[in-house]
Amino acid sequence: ASASVVANRDAVQKDLMNIASRAYQYRMSPRNIHEGGGRYLGFMLPKEQRDNENGTYQISVHSGDTLIILAASAGYPLTTLTAVVDSNGNIVMSKYTGYFSP
């Protein structure tokens, strides 16, 4: 892969880690302040994290304990990274497509 593809992939991976961290903070917040209460259900990606110079990002809650983040590269069409976030806030599986493919 070219240096620009690698740089974009690395930047997208960093964004995914930041999103996973924010989602985990939500999950660990007490329910009484209208946050997670031990689950990802109800977590919404803040507008400022939905897109940037690296890509666009979407989330879906697979279960209360698992979050899926889909990232689409801003610079490379049909190039995505899908990450699964576990109940501990760790990215446990990643799938790469397009230019991000190994």
N, C-alpha and C positions, 0 to 999 in steps of 0.2 A: 504494500500500500504506500501511496505517496505520503510525504511528510504532512501535507495539508489535511489529508484524510485522517491520519493518525492524530494530529492535533485536534481535529473536530471530534473524533471519537473520544479522546481523552477528556475534552471539555464537556461533552454530553454525559460521560460517565460521572464526572464531578457533579454536574447538575443533578443527576439521578441520586447520588449519595446525599446531596443537600435536601432533595425532596423526601427521600426515605427518612432522613433525620427529623425533618419537620413533621412528617406523618407519625413517627414514633413518639415525638413529644406530645402530639395530639392524643394518641392512644393512651399515654400514661397520665394524662391530665384527669383530675377527678370529674366525674359526670356532673357534679353540682355546679360547675362553672360552664355548663353547656358544651363540654368537650367529650373526648373519647370514652372515658370511664372504662379503660381496659380493652377497647375495640377500635378498629379503624372505621367502622360504620359511621357515616356522617362527615368524614374528612373530605374537604374540598381543596383543591389546589388553588392557592392564592393567585389572583390575576397576574401579579408580577412574576410568577414562576411558570406561567403557561407557555410563554415563548420568549426567546431572547436571540442573540446573534448566533447561538449554537444550534438551536432547534426549537421545536414545539413539543409540548408535553401534555399527556392526558393520563388520568388515573382511573382505575376501577377497583372496587373493593370486591375481591373474590369471596371472602368471608370476613367475619369480624376480626380474624387473626392473620389474614393475608391480603396484601395490597399489590396490585399490578400497575406498573408505570410503563407507558409507551412513549418513546422519544422518536421523533422524526427529524433527521438532520436538516438544518436550514440551507446547507450548501450542496447537498448531494441528493438528488431525487431518488425515491424508492429505497432510501437507506434509513434503517430503523434499528433501535435497540429496545428490547423489551426486558424489563427487570421484575422479578418477583421479590417482594419484601416480606420477611417472616414476622412472627409475633415479637421478636426481639429487635426489630428494626434493621436487620441484616439483609443485604441483597444476596439471596441464596441461589438464584438462577438468572442467567442472562441469555438472551437470544439476539444474535446479530444478523442483519440482512443487508443486501446491497453492498456498497463499498466498505461497510463495517465488517462484513463477513471475513472470518479468518482465512 
